[in-house]
């Protein structure tokens, strides 16, 4: 029973977080076997892999004209499961975006 309540609490928390998301951010999706799946646009999706997060943010910057810092904020605060252990990702995104522009 505790597990069921914990799962329900997580679902409600996720819905509350999703309700506060800026409209420009990726849209959360639920698919079996695809944790942390989000639709970035009609052709681009992202999921739980940290390197995919970094690469998706580069797409946002290079193809969708997002500011680098906006993409990093979305990665960190967008509900994708970002953890401070991946502290290299913002540096990687900044450096790579600068090199590719």
C-alpha positions as CSV (number, residue, x, y, z in Angstrom):
1,X,0.0,0.0,0.0
2,X,2.9,2.4,0.8
3,X,4.2,1.8,-2.7
4,X,0.9,2.7,-4.3
5,X,0.7,5.9,-2.3
6,X,4.2,6.8,-3.1
7,X,3.6,6.3,-6.8
8,X,0.4,8.3,-6.7
9,X,2.3,11.1,-4.9
10,X,4.9,11.1,-7.6
11,X,2.3,11.3,-10.3
12,X,0.5,14.2,-8.7
13,X,3.8,16.0,-8.1
14,X,4.7,15.5,-11.8
15,X,1.4,16.9,-12.9
16,X,1.8,19.9,-10.7
17,X,5.3,20.5,-12.1
18,X,4.0,20.0,-15.6
19,X,1.3,22.6,-15.1
20,X,3.9,25.2,-14.2
21,X,6.1,24.6,-17.2
22,X,6.7,27.4,-19.7
23,X,4.9,26.7,-23.0
24,X,8.2,26.8,-25.0
25,X,9.6,23.8,-23.0
26,X,9.4,20.2,-24.2
27,X,6.1,18.4,-23.5
28,X,6.2,15.5,-21.1
29,X,4.9,12.2,-22.6
30,X,4.2,8.8,-21.0
31,X,5.3,5.7,-22.8
32,X,6.1,2.3,-21.4
33,X,9.8,1.6,-21.3
34,X,10.7,5.3,-22.1
35,X,11.4,7.1,-18.8
36,X,11.5,10.9,-18.9
37,X,10.2,11.1,-22.5
38,X,9.4,14.6,-23.8
39,X,8.4,15.9,-27.2
40,X,10.6,18.8,-28.2
41,X,8.9,19.5,-31.5
42,X,7.0,17.5,-34.1
43,X,10.1,15.5,-35.1
44,X,12.3,15.6,-32.0
45,X,11.9,13.7,-28.8
46,X,14.2,13.4,-25.7
47,X,14.4,10.9,-22.9
48,X,16.3,10.2,-19.7
49,X,19.9,9.9,-21.1
50,X,22.0,12.8,-19.9
51,X,23.9,12.9,-23.2
52,X,20.7,13.1,-25.1
53,X,19.7,16.0,-22.9
54,X,22.8,17.8,-23.8
55,X,22.4,17.1,-27.5
56,X,18.7,18.1,-27.5
57,X,19.7,21.4,-25.9
58,X,22.2,21.9,-28.7
59,X,19.4,21.3,-31.2
60,X,17.3,23.9,-29.4
61,X,20.2,26.4,-29.7
62,X,21.3,25.7,-33.2
63,X,18.0,24.9,-35.0
64,X,15.4,26.7,-32.9
65,X,17.4,29.8,-32.0
66,X,17.2,29.3,-28.3
67,X,19.6,31.2,-26.1
68,X,22.2,28.9,-24.6
69,X,21.2,29.7,-21.0
70,X,17.5,29.1,-21.7
71,X,18.3,25.6,-23.0
72,X,20.4,24.9,-19.9
73,X,17.7,26.2,-17.6
74,X,15.2,23.9,-19.3
75,X,17.6,20.9,-19.0
76,X,18.1,21.6,-15.2
77,X,14.6,22.7,-14.2
78,X,12.4,21.0,-16.8
79,X,11.7,17.8,-14.9
80,X,14.0,15.6,-17.0
81,X,15.7,14.1,-14.0
82,X,18.8,16.4,-14.2
83,X,21.2,15.7,-11.3
84,X,24.2,17.8,-10.3
85,X,26.4,14.8,-10.9
86,X,26.1,15.9,-14.6
87,X,27.7,19.2,-13.9
88,X,29.8,18.9,-17.1
89,X,26.7,19.1,-19.3
90,X,26.2,22.9,-19.0
91,X,29.9,23.5,-19.8
92,X,29.7,21.1,-22.7
93,X,26.6,22.8,-24.1
94,X,28.1,26.3,-23.8
95,X,31.4,25.2,-25.3
96,X,29.9,23.2,-28.2
97,X,27.3,25.8,-29.0
98,X,30.0,28.4,-29.2
99,X,32.1,26.2,-31.5
100,X,29.2,25.3,-33.8
101,X,27.8,28.9,-34.3
